[in-house]
Amino acid sequence: MNQKDFNAAAGTIFLVVALAHALRLARGWPMTLGPLSAPAWASWAAVLVAGTLAGVAFRLKR
């Protein structure tokens, strides 16, 4: 796998994660892991971080 392919794959994965968190926020779905519940601000942070990483990966692909 060359660098361009890796950056495309990483960008796609980060984009899917960002979209999943955005969908969670839009639909109001709860996120729990056992007895722990994640607040909505955690998904806002995940959208920001994953979206930024996706943008960087796609920019590096070029």
Protein Blocks (a to p, Z undefined) as FASTA:
>chain_A
ZZklmmmmmmmmmmmmmmmmmmmmmnopacdehjbccdfklmmmmmmmmmmmmmmmmmmm
ZZ
